[in-house]
Every structure is written in C-alpha cells, then in structure tokens.
Amino acid sequence: MAKPELEFFDPDLTPWEPEAGIDGLYAKNLAVDPEGGSYTRLLKFEPGTDTSPAGIQRHPHWEEIWIVEGAIIDLTLDKTFTAGMYACRPPGMAHGPWVSPYGCVTFEVRNMERPT
C-alpha cells in the first residue's frame, strides 16, 4: 500500500497532535502509508520549544525537511536554520537537538521504504 490519493485540502482542518513527549512540539500528519510507515507532515515548534530531552536524533529512514516559517537552532552544531532552508538526511545522519526561541513550522517527508 502507499500513501492515499489526496486532492488539495485545507491542512487547518487536520488537528495538531503532541509529538515525542516534548513540550511545545506538535505534528500534523498530511498523508500516511499505513503499511510501509512513510509519511508527510507538518511539525510545529511553539516559541521556547527545546527538544534536548530527546537528544541527538538518528533515523533508519530518509528524511526531508523544509522550514516553512520561523527558525530552529541545532544545539550540537550551534547553527540557526531559517524559513526557506531545506535539509535532506540519509538514514543514520545525526541532527539536533533543537531549540526554537520564537517558533517554527517545518514540512517533512519521511520515506521508510527499504531498497530491494
């Protein structure tokens, strides 16, 4: 199975859900492959969100991120990333933790497919 076929819809009608047990971090799933696990979502950091409790992240899947609005600071790199910036992370690439003093929204695509 793959992600569902979806024509344009208003993401504001989809609720924000708490994410990863981090205060101030919320996700909004836009399209999900229920069998393979791949998904597309928005991720929202409310002002002051700090993901340090989750530590440095590494995933077994591809991840693409585009910052839609605001900014996040990678505490390990001591770098600020702002609206319009893009990242493409292969499996195992280290990133974070993050802090967002003024808030941020990202658009994420996670591809869980394994090469055959």
C-alpha positions as CSV (number, residue, x, y, z in Angstrom):
1,M,0.0,0.0,0.0
2,A,1.1,3.6,-0.5
3,K,0.1,7.0,0.8
4,P,-3.6,7.7,-0.2
5,E,-4.5,9.7,-3.2
6,L,-5.5,13.2,-2.0
7,E,-6.7,16.2,-3.9
8,F,-6.0,19.6,-2.4
9,F,-7.4,20.0,1.1
10,D,-7.1,22.6,3.9
11,P,-4.5,21.3,6.4
12,D,-6.1,23.6,9.0
13,L,-8.9,21.0,9.2
14,T,-6.4,18.4,10.5
15,P,-5.5,18.7,14.2
16,W,-2.1,19.3,15.7
17,E,-1.1,16.3,17.9
18,P,1.6,16.4,20.7
19,E,4.9,14.9,19.3
20,A,7.6,12.8,21.0
21,G,6.6,13.8,24.5
22,I,8.3,17.2,24.0
23,D,6.5,20.2,25.5
24,G,5.6,22.6,22.7
25,L,6.3,20.2,19.8
26,Y,3.3,19.2,17.6
27,A,2.8,17.2,14.4
28,K,0.1,17.3,11.8
29,N,0.0,14.2,9.5
30,L,-1.0,15.1,6.0
31,A,-0.5,11.7,4.3
32,V,0.5,8.4,5.7
33,D,1.3,5.0,4.3
34,P,-0.3,2.7,6.9
35,E,1.6,-0.4,5.8
36,G,5.1,1.0,4.9
37,G,5.1,3.8,7.5
38,S,6.2,6.6,5.2
39,Y,4.5,9.9,5.9
40,T,4.3,13.6,5.1
41,R,3.6,16.0,7.9
42,L,4.0,19.5,9.3
43,L,5.9,19.8,12.6
44,K,5.4,22.9,14.8
45,F,7.7,24.2,17.5
46,E,5.9,26.6,19.7
47,P,8.1,29.6,20.9
48,G,10.6,28.3,23.5
49,T,10.4,24.6,22.5
50,D,13.5,22.7,23.4
51,T,14.0,19.1,22.1
52,S,17.1,18.4,24.3
53,P,15.2,15.7,26.3
54,A,15.1,13.6,23.1
55,G,18.9,14.1,22.5
56,I,20.6,13.8,19.1
57,Q,18.4,12.1,16.6
58,R,19.3,9.4,14.0
59,H,16.7,7.6,11.9
60,P,16.8,4.4,9.9
61,H,15.0,6.2,7.0
62,W,15.3,9.1,4.6
63,E,14.0,12.5,5.9
64,E,13.5,15.7,4.0
65,I,12.7,18.9,5.8
66,W,11.7,22.4,4.5
67,I,11.4,25.2,7.0
68,V,8.1,26.9,6.2
69,E,8.2,29.7,8.8
70,G,10.3,30.7,11.8
71,A,13.6,29.2,12.8
72,I,15.3,26.4,14.8
73,I,18.7,26.2,16.3
74,D,20.7,23.0,16.2
75,L,22.3,22.9,19.6
76,T,25.0,20.4,18.5
77,L,26.1,22.5,15.5
78,D,25.3,25.8,17.2
79,K,23.7,26.9,13.9
80,T,20.4,28.6,13.2
81,F,18.3,27.5,10.3
82,T,15.5,29.8,9.0
83,A,12.4,29.8,6.8
84,G,13.1,28.7,3.2
85,M,16.0,26.4,4.2
86,Y,16.0,22.7,3.2
87,A,17.6,19.5,4.5
88,C,17.8,16.0,3.0
89,R,19.0,13.5,5.6
90,P,20.0,9.9,4.7
91,P,19.5,7.1,7.2
92,G,21.8,7.4,10.2
93,M,22.6,11.1,9.8
94,A,22.8,12.8,13.2
95,H,20.9,16.0,13.9
96,G,19.6,18.1,16.8
97,P,18.6,18.6,19.5
98,W,16.8,21.8,18.6
99,V,15.5,24.9,20.3
100,S,13.2,27.4,18.8
101,P,13.0,30.6,20.7
102,Y,10.4,32.2,18.5
103,G,8.6,29.2,17.0
104,C,8.9,27.3,13.7
105,V,6.9,25.2,11.3
106,T,8.5,22.6,9.1
107,F,7.2,20.4,6.2
108,E,8.6,16.9,6.5
109,V,8.7,13.8,4.2
110,R,9.9,10.6,5.7
111,N,10.5,7.6,3.4
112,M,10.5,4.3,5.2
113,E,10.9,2.2,2.1
114,R,13.9,-0.1,2.0
115,P,15.8,-0.8,-1.2
116,T,15.2,-4.3,-2.5
